[in-house]
Amino acid sequence: MLVATLVFATQDGLSRYLAGKYSVTLTIILRFWALAGGIFLYFFFVKKSRSLLLSTRPLLQISRSSILVAEIFITVYSFTLIGLVATSAIFSCYPLIAVIFSHYILKEELSRLKFFVVFLGFLGVLTIIRPGGELFQKYSFLPLLGAILYALYGVLTRMASFTDSSYTSFIWTGLTGAFFSTLLAPFYFLPIEKPDVFLMLILCTLGIVGHFTLIKAFEFAEATVIQPFGYFHLVFAGIIGILIFNEYLTWAMAIGTSIVIFAGISSYILDKPPKKIRQETGK
């Protein structure tokens, strides 16, 4: 999971640079084309993989994949407007939003204590954007909207996992993204400078590697176990934003992000059953 977060943070950094130089749409088009290309190669060399395309809930797969496509567009666009550090700081609240969606969509229990933890996380977000401050006036709603969409995507992905394998969901995500990207390609495709072709290839490779390592992480451990490691994405993205793009971390961002991370880890702890119960149930 640590490798996956590092890969995605590096991909975000490259996306921020390339989207600022070319366009958000072109960057994402190439990402999804590469992902779909990797899937087609897998289909070609591994015949058994073709059965993974079959889904018992295709409408759910299309819906969750479309939501992810929209989230990526919004988040990468936010990188170009308010920066990698600020976007990642606000976006880090998505696990807490997922708790709310899980309660209403998956009918999971939401205790008063857990609701308080979620509320605490939103206070952290408000600390980061400081209504009336400079960041609040510069499209801070974009990463928050991205976090909402990503949380919804995560909950719908969990719903899909009840009937489809993680590989099936991964394939539908890549192919759906490639479909929408191809529709946009004639309007946004631009010639790429030779020095940037290599960066585009790295960007596409990181997308494939990131999704592959993420799937492997979920194979070896439950989602609730590896969730806290997802916050390392914020650490890696922050380092890249500060060192590469000369962004800065304000005290409001640092304090607000700490509150969000504390709330997220607390939510994870509340999800885990007591040790005695785990021993009795064998979990």
C-alpha positions as CSV (number, residue, x, y, z in Angstrom):
1,M,0.0,0.0,0.0
2,L,2.9,2.3,0.7
3,V,4.2,1.7,-2.8
4,A,0.8,2.4,-4.3
5,T,0.5,5.7,-2.4
6,L,4.0,6.8,-3.5
7,V,3.2,5.8,-7.2
8,F,-0.1,7.7,-7.2
9,A,1.5,10.8,-5.5
10,T,4.2,10.8,-8.2
11,Q,1.6,10.4,-10.9
12,D,-0.3,13.4,-9.4
13,G,2.9,15.5,-9.5
14,L,3.4,14.6,-13.2
15,S,-0.3,15.3,-13.9
16,R,0.0,18.7,-12.3
17,Y,3.0,19.6,-14.5
18,L,1.7,18.2,-17.8
19,A,-1.9,19.4,-17.3
20,G,-0.5,22.9,-16.7
21,K,1.6,22.8,-19.8
22,Y,-0.9,21.1,-22.1
23,S,-4.4,20.5,-20.8
24,V,-6.1,18.5,-18.0
25,T,-8.2,16.6,-20.6
26,L,-5.2,15.5,-22.7
27,T,-3.3,14.3,-19.7
28,I,-6.2,12.2,-18.5
29,I,-6.9,10.8,-22.0
30,L,-3.4,9.4,-22.2
31,R,-3.7,8.0,-18.7
32,F,-6.8,6.0,-19.5
33,W,-5.6,5.0,-22.9
34,A,-2.5,3.5,-21.3
35,L,-4.6,1.7,-18.7
36,A,-6.9,0.3,-21.4
37,G,-3.8,-0.7,-23.4
38,G,-2.5,-2.7,-20.4
39,I,-5.9,-4.4,-20.0
40,F,-6.0,-5.4,-23.7
41,L,-2.5,-6.8,-23.5
42,Y,-3.6,-8.8,-20.5
43,F,-6.5,-10.1,-22.4
44,F,-4.3,-11.1,-25.3
45,F,-1.7,-13.0,-23.4
46,V,-3.9,-14.5,-20.7
47,K,-7.0,-16.2,-22.2
48,K,-8.6,-16.9,-18.8
49,S,-8.7,-13.2,-18.2
50,R,-11.5,-12.6,-20.7
51,S,-14.0,-14.1,-18.3
52,L,-13.2,-11.3,-15.9
53,L,-14.9,-8.9,-18.2
54,L,-18.3,-10.4,-17.3
55,S,-20.1,-8.6,-14.5
56,T,-23.3,-9.5,-12.8
57,R,-24.0,-5.8,-12.3
58,P,-22.8,-3.9,-15.4
59,L,-24.8,-0.8,-14.6
60,L,-23.2,-0.5,-11.2
61,Q,-19.8,-1.0,-12.8
62,I,-20.5,1.7,-15.4
63,S,-21.8,4.1,-12.7
64,R,-18.8,3.7,-10.4
65,S,-16.3,4.0,-13.2
66,S,-17.9,7.1,-14.6
67,I,-17.8,8.7,-11.2
68,L,-14.1,8.0,-11.0
69,V,-13.5,9.6,-14.4
70,A,-15.3,12.7,-13.2
71,E,-13.3,12.7,-10.0
72,I,-10.0,12.5,-11.8
73,F,-10.8,15.4,-14.1
74,I,-11.9,17.6,-11.2
75,T,-8.9,16.7,-9.0
76,V,-6.3,17.2,-11.7
77,Y,-7.9,20.5,-12.7
78,S,-7.6,21.5,-9.0
79,F,-3.9,20.7,-9.1
80,T,-3.5,23.4,-11.7
81,L,-5.5,26.0,-9.8
82,I,-4.6,25.7,-6.1
83,G,-1.6,23.4,-6.2
84,L,-0.7,19.8,-5.3
85,V,-0.3,20.4,-1.5
86,A,-3.6,22.3,-0.9
87,T,-5.6,19.9,-3.1
88,S,-4.2,16.8,-1.4
89,A,-4.8,18.3,2.0
90,I,-8.5,18.9,1.4
91,F,-8.9,15.7,-0.6
92,S,-7.6,13.7,2.4
93,C,-11.1,13.8,4.0
94,Y,-12.5,11.3,1.5
95,P,-12.4,8.3,4.0
96,L,-14.6,10.2,6.4
97,I,-17.1,11.1,3.6
98,A,-17.1,7.4,2.7
99,V,-18.4,6.6,6.2
100,I,-21.5,8.7,5.6
101,F,-22.1,7.1,2.2
102,S,-21.5,3.6,3.7
103,H,-24.3,4.3,6.2
104,Y,-26.9,5.4,3.7
105,I,-25.9,3.2,0.7
106,L,-24.6,0.0,2.4
107,K,-26.6,0.4,5.6
108,E,-23.5,0.2,7.7
109,E,-23.8,1.2,11.3
110,L,-23.0,4.9,12.2
111,S,-22.7,5.4,15.9
112,R,-22.8,8.8,17.6
113,L,-19.1,8.6,18.4
114,K,-18.3,7.8,14.7
115,F,-20.5,10.6,13.6
116,F,-18.6,12.9,15.9
117,V,-15.3,11.7,14.4
118,V,-16.6,12.5,10.9
119,F,-17.8,16.0,12.1
120,L,-14.3,16.5,13.5
121,G,-12.8,15.7,10.2
122,F,-14.9,18.3,8.5
123,L,-13.7,20.9,11.0
124,G,-10.2,20.0,9.9
125,V,-11.2,20.7,6.3
126,L,-12.7,24.1,7.3
127,T,-9.4,24.8,9.1
128,I,-7.5,24.1,5.9
129,I,-9.6,26.3,3.6
130,R,-10.4,29.0,6.2
131,P,-13.6,30.5,4.9
132,G,-12.9,34.0,3.9
133,G,-9.2,33.3,3.5
134,E,-7.0,33.2,0.4
135,L,-7.4,29.5,-0.3
136,F,-11.2,29.6,0.1
137,Q,-11.4,32.2,-2.6
138,K,-9.4,30.0,-5.1
139,Y,-11.7,27.1,-6.0
140,S,-11.2,25.1,-2.8
141,F,-14.6,23.5,-3.5
142,L,-13.0,21.5,-6.3
143,P,-10.9,19.1,-4.2
144,L,-13.8,18.8,-1.8
145,L,-16.1,17.8,-4.7
146,G,-13.3,15.4,-5.8
147,A,-13.2,13.9,-2.4
148,I,-17.0,13.4,-2.3
149,L,-16.9,11.7,-5.7
150,Y,-14.0,9.5,-4.8
151,A,-15.7,8.5,-1.5
152,L,-18.9,7.6,-3.5
153,Y,-16.7,5.6,-6.0
154,G,-15.1,3.7,-3.1
155,V,-18.5,2.8,-1.6
156,L,-19.9,1.7,-4.9
157,T,-16.7,-0.3,-5.5
158,R,-17.3,-2.1,-2.2
159,M,-20.9,-2.8,-3.3
160,A,-19.6,-4.2,-6.6
161,S,-17.2,-6.5,-4.7
162,F,-20.1,-8.4,-3.2
163,T,-20.7,-10.0,-6.6
164,D,-17.7,-9.2,-8.8
165,S,-14.0,-9.7,-8.3
166,S,-11.6,-6.8,-7.8
167,Y,-10.0,-7.6,-11.2
168,T,-13.5,-7.2,-12.9
169,S,-14.0,-3.8,-11.3
170,F,-10.5,-2.8,-12.3
171,I,-11.1,-3.8,-15.9
172,W,-14.4,-2.0,-16.1
173,T,-12.8,1.2,-14.6
174,G,-10.1,1.2,-17.3
175,L,-12.3,0.5,-20.2
176,T,-15.0,3.0,-19.2
177,G,-12.4,5.7,-18.7
178,A,-10.9,4.9,-22.1
179,F,-14.3,5.1,-23.7
180,F,-15.1,8.6,-22.4
181,S,-11.5,9.7,-23.1
182,T,-11.8,8.6,-26.7
183,L,-14.9,10.6,-27.2
184,L,-13.1,13.7,-26.0
185,A,-9.8,13.0,-27.9
186,P,-10.7,14.7,-31.2
187,F,-11.4,18.0,-29.5
188,Y,-8.5,18.1,-27.0
189,F,-5.6,16.2,-28.6
190,L,-2.5,18.3,-29.0
191,P,1.0,17.7,-30.4
192,I,3.4,16.8,-27.6
193,E,6.9,18.2,-27.4
194,K,9.6,15.5,-27.7
195,P,11.1,16.0,-24.2
196,D,7.6,15.6,-22.8
197,V,6.8,12.3,-24.6
198,F,9.0,10.5,-22.1
199,L,7.2,12.1,-19.2
200,M,3.9,11.1,-20.7
201,L,5.1,7.5,-20.9
202,I,6.2,7.6,-17.3
203,L,2.8,9.0,-16.4
204,C,1.0,6.2,-18.2
205,T,3.2,3.6,-16.7
206,L,2.7,4.9,-13.2
207,G,-1.1,4.6,-13.7
208,I,-0.8,0.9,-14.5
209,V,1.7,0.2,-11.8
210,G,-0.3,2.1,-9.2
211,H,-3.6,0.3,-9.9
212,F,-1.8,-3.1,-10.0
213,T,-0.1,-2.5,-6.6
214,L,-3.3,-1.3,-5.1
215,I,-5.1,-4.4,-6.1
216,K,-2.3,-6.5,-4.7
217,A,-2.6,-4.6,-1.4
218,F,-6.3,-5.5,-1.2
219,E,-5.4,-9.1,-1.9
220,F,-3.1,-9.4,1.1
221,A,-5.1,-7.3,3.6
222,E,-8.6,-6.1,4.3
223,A,-9.6,-2.6,3.3
224,T,-10.0,-1.5,7.0
225,V,-6.4,-2.7,7.7
226,I,-4.7,-0.8,4.9
227,Q,-6.9,2.3,5.0
228,P,-4.6,4.4,7.4
229,F,-1.7,3.9,5.0
230,G,-3.6,5.8,2.4
231,Y,-2.8,9.0,4.3
232,F,0.9,8.6,3.3
233,H,-0.3,9.9,-0.1
234,L,-0.8,13.3,1.5
235,V,2.8,13.1,2.8
236,F,4.3,12.1,-0.5
237,A,2.2,14.6,-2.5
238,G,3.2,17.4,0.0
239,I,6.9,16.6,-0.4
240,I,6.6,16.7,-4.2
241,G,4.6,19.9,-4.2
242,I,7.0,21.7,-1.9
243,L,10.3,20.5,-3.5
244,I,9.3,20.4,-7.2
245,F,6.6,23.1,-7.6
246,N,7.8,25.5,-4.8
247,E,4.5,25.3,-3.1
248,Y,4.2,26.0,0.6
249,L,2.5,24.4,3.6
250,T,0.7,26.9,5.9
251,W,0.0,26.4,9.5
252,A,-3.7,26.2,8.7
253,M,-3.0,23.4,6.3
254,A,-0.8,21.6,8.8
255,I,-3.2,21.8,11.7
256,G,-6.3,21.1,9.6
257,T,-4.6,18.1,7.9
258,S,-3.5,16.7,11.3
259,I,-7.2,16.9,12.4
260,V,-8.4,15.1,9.3
261,I,-5.8,12.4,9.7
262,F,-6.5,12.0,13.4
263,A,-10.3,11.7,12.6
264,G,-9.6,9.2,9.8
265,I,-7.4,6.9,12.0
266,S,-10.0,7.2,14.8
267,S,-12.7,6.1,12.4
268,Y,-10.5,3.1,11.4
269,I,-10.0,2.2,15.1
270,L,-13.8,2.3,15.7
271,D,-14.3,0.0,12.7
272,K,-12.1,-2.7,14.3
273,P,-13.8,-5.1,16.7
274,P,-12.2,-5.6,20.1
275,K,-9.3,-8.0,20.3
276,K,-11.3,-10.5,22.4
277,I,-14.1,-10.6,19.8
278,R,-11.6,-11.1,16.9
279,Q,-10.0,-14.0,18.7
280,E,-13.4,-15.7,19.3
281,T,-14.5,-15.2,15.7
282,G,-11.1,-16.1,14.3
283,K,-10.8,-12.7,12.5
